Amino acid sequence: MLIDTHVHLNADQFAEDSAEVIERARAAGVEKMVVVGFDTKTIKLAMELVEEYEFLYAAVGWHPVDAVDFDEEKLAWLEELAAHPKVVAIGETGLDYHWEKSPHEVQKEAFRKQIALAKKVNLPVIIHDREAHEDIVQVLEEENAAEIGGIMHCFQGDEKIAQKCLDMNFYISFGGPVTFKNAKLPKEVAKIIPADRLLVETDAPYLAPHPYRGKRNEPAYVKLVAEQLAELRGITYEELADTTTANAVRLFQL
């Protein structure tokens, strides 16, 4: 069995067939999924989904790209939602230097507030890091995020960044990009992550693994990520599945 630790079943791409997508995931051995909400619309949809399906859980946070839209009212709303028994993490939050919608300092402020919230409500934090490795580590260190830990979602950093995150009590999660033929760095890093800190995810509908690259991703495809990680680490698929599932259960207290 597998747990997809990061999926956007609340995305517009699944509006027409989410039930079938969920069914395919279950048939592929995906036992549980964490649906990530990152703005008003996707958070509301995530909460609706976890009410409907017993094996779905939610993470609630505010995406760094939209940090300009984050305010105290939304922070209070996230805190209120965090009390729900099926909300298992705060996020995704972090820094995204690829898109220019929100200035870096505005992103950092929203990021710091969500780390503080995660500590207050005692939930792990899910980190979005795009082209901002050093600043992510700096904020996590300054805010003492090691207190609650969490997930480096769809990790793209090098071994040095990975070690700094591991030292701060974070798990390292891999998605579709680790299966890409040209993904030399993620493949190397995936080999050295301690077994008890490794997670799998899809980030569906984004970042579909090989051979579906460029198409809509689905949570069923997390199996392809797990198979690639097992091969890279020289272990059986079953062992990789058992390990990553146990890690997700421990982190999210499922």
C-alpha positions in Angstrom: 0.0 0.0 0.0 1.1 3.6 -0.7 0.2 7.0 0.7 0.2 10.0 -1.7 1.4 12.7 0.6 0.6 15.6 -1.7 -2.2 15.6 -4.3 -4.5 18.3 -5.6 -7.7 16.4 -6.2 -9.3 19.8 -5.6 -7.8 21.2 -8.8 -9.9 22.3 -11.8 -8.3 19.5 -13.9 -10.3 16.9 -11.7 -13.6 18.8 -11.7 -15.3 16.4 -14.1 -13.9 13.0 -13.0 -12.5 13.1 -9.4 -14.5 10.1 -8.3 -12.9 8.0 -11.1 -9.5 9.3 -10.4 -9.8 8.4 -6.8 -11.1 4.9 -7.7 -8.1 4.4 -10.0 -5.7 5.4 -7.2 -7.3 3.0 -4.8 -7.1 0.2 -7.4 -3.4 0.9 -7.8 -2.8 0.4 -4.1 -3.0 4.0 -2.9 -4.4 3.6 0.6 -4.6 7.2 1.7 -4.1 10.6 0.1 -3.4 14.1 1.5 -5.3 16.7 -0.4 -3.5 20.1 -0.3 -5.4 23.3 -0.3 -3.4 26.5 -1.0 -6.0 29.3 -1.5 -9.6 30.0 -0.6 -11.1 27.9 -3.4 -8.8 24.9 -3.1 -9.0 24.8 0.7 -12.8 24.7 0.6 -12.8 21.9 -1.9 -10.2 20.0 0.1 -12.4 20.1 3.2 -15.4 18.9 1.1 -13.4 16.0 -0.2 -12.2 14.8 3.2 -15.7 14.9 4.5 -16.8 12.7 1.7 -14.0 10.1 1.7 -12.7 8.5 4.9 -9.3 7.8 3.4 -8.6 11.4 2.3 -6.9 13.9 4.6 -6.3 17.6 4.1 -3.4 20.1 4.4 -4.3 23.8 4.5 -2.0 26.7 3.8 -1.4 29.6 1.5 0.8 29.3 -1.6 3.8 31.7 -1.8 2.9 32.8 -5.3 -0.3 34.3 -3.9 1.3 35.7 -0.7 0.1 39.2 -1.7 -3.4 38.0 -1.0 -2.6 36.6 2.5 -3.8 38.5 5.5 -4.6 38.1 9.2 -8.2 37.0 8.4 -7.0 34.2 6.3 -4.4 33.2 8.9 -7.2 33.0 11.5 -9.2 30.9 9.1 -6.3 28.4 8.7 -6.0 28.2 12.5 -9.8 27.5 12.7 -9.5 24.7 10.1 -6.5 23.2 11.8 -8.7 22.0 14.6 -10.6 19.7 12.2 -9.6 16.1 12.9 -8.8 15.4 9.3 -6.5 18.4 8.8 -3.0 16.8 9.2 -0.6 19.6 8.1 -0.2 23.3 7.4 0.8 24.1 3.9 1.7 24.2 1.3 3.7 27.3 2.1 7.2 28.4 1.4 8.9 30.4 -1.3 8.6 30.5 -5.1 11.1 32.7 -7.0 10.0 31.4 -10.4 6.8 33.5 -10.7 6.8 37.2 -10.0 3.3 37.8 -8.6 4.4 38.2 -4.9 7.6 40.0 -3.9 10.1 37.9 -2.0 9.8 39.7 1.3 6.0 39.4 1.1 6.4 35.7 0.5 8.8 35.4 3.5 6.4 37.1 5.8 3.5 34.8 4.8 5.8 31.8 5.2 7.0 32.9 8.7 3.4 33.3 9.8 2.4 29.9 8.7 5.4 28.2 10.4 4.4 30.0 13.6 0.8 28.7 13.1 2.0 25.2 12.6 3.9 25.4 15.8 0.9 26.8 17.6 -1.5 24.1 16.4 1.2 21.4 16.6 1.0 20.2 13.0 3.8 19.5 10.5 4.4 22.1 7.7 4.5 21.3 4.0 7.2 23.3 2.2 7.0 24.5 -1.4 10.4 25.5 -2.6 11.0 26.7 -6.2 14.3 28.2 -7.0 14.7 29.4 -3.4 16.7 26.7 -1.6 19.0 28.9 0.5 16.3 31.3 1.6 13.9 28.4 2.5 16.6 26.9 4.8 17.4 30.3 6.3 13.7 31.0 7.2 13.2 27.5 8.6 16.3 27.9 10.8 15.3 31.4 11.9 11.8 30.4 12.8 13.0 27.2 14.5 10.8 25.0 12.3 12.7 22.0 13.7 10.2 22.2 16.5 7.4 20.8 14.4 9.2 19.5 11.2 7.3 18.6 8.1 7.9 17.8 4.5 10.1 19.2 1.8 7.5 18.6 -1.0 8.7 17.4 -4.4 12.3 18.0 -3.4 14.6 19.5 -6.0 17.6 20.6 -3.9 21.1 19.0 -3.7 22.5 16.8 -1.0 23.7 19.7 1.1 20.2 21.3 1.2 18.7 17.9 1.9 21.0 17.4 4.9 20.1 20.8 6.3 16.4 20.0 6.1 16.9 16.5 7.6 18.8 18.2 10.5 15.7 20.3 11.1 13.4 17.3 11.5 12.0 17.4 7.9 11.0 14.5 5.7 12.1 14.5 2.0 9.3 13.8 -0.5 9.8 12.8 -4.1 7.4 13.1 -7.0 7.3 12.6 -10.7 10.5 14.5 -11.5 12.6 11.8 -9.9 11.5 9.5 -12.8 12.6 11.9 -15.6 15.5 10.6 -17.7 17.4 13.9 -17.3 16.8 14.2 -13.5 20.3 13.4 -12.4 20.4 15.4 -9.2 17.0 14.2 -7.7 18.1 10.6 -8.5 21.4 11.0 -6.7 19.8 12.7 -3.6 17.0 10.0 -3.5 19.7 7.4 -2.9 21.0 9.0 0.3 17.9 10.0 2.2 17.6 8.0 5.4 14.8 5.3 5.0 12.8 6.8 7.9 12.6 10.2 6.3 11.5 9.3 2.8 8.1 10.0 1.3 6.3 9.7 -2.0 3.8 12.0 -3.7 2.4 13.0 -7.1 1.5 16.7 -6.8 -1.2 15.6 -9.3 -2.5 17.0 -11.6 1.0 18.5 -12.1 4.5 16.9 -12.7 3.3 13.5 -14.1 6.0 10.9 -13.9 7.6 9.1 -16.9 6.0 7.8 -19.2 3.2 10.3 -18.7 5.3 13.4 -18.6 3.5 16.4 -19.9 0.1 14.8 -19.4 -2.3 15.2 -16.5 -0.9 13.5 -13.4 -3.0 11.2 -11.2 -2.5 9.9 -7.7 -2.5 6.3 -9.1 0.9 7.3 -10.7 2.5 7.5 -7.3 3.3 3.8 -7.8 5.7 4.8 -10.6 7.5 7.2 -8.3 7.8 4.4 -5.6 9.1 1.9 -8.2 11.8 4.4 -9.4 12.9 5.1 -5.8 13.0 1.4 -5.0 15.2 0.8 -8.0 17.5 3.7 -7.2 17.9 2.5 -3.6 18.4 -1.1 -4.5 15.4 -2.4 -2.5 12.1 -4.1 -3.4 9.0 -2.1 -4.3 7.2 -3.7 -1.4 9.9 -2.6 1.0 9.8 1.0 -0.3 6.0 1.1 -0.1 6.0 -0.3 3.5 8.7 2.2 4.6 7.2 5.3 3.0 3.7 4.4 4.2 4.9 4.0 7.8 6.7 7.3 7.6 3.6 9.1 6.4 1.4 7.5 9.1 4.0 8.6 11.7 4.3 12.2 10.4 0.6 12.9 9.9 -0.5 10.7 12.9 -3.0 8.9 10.7 
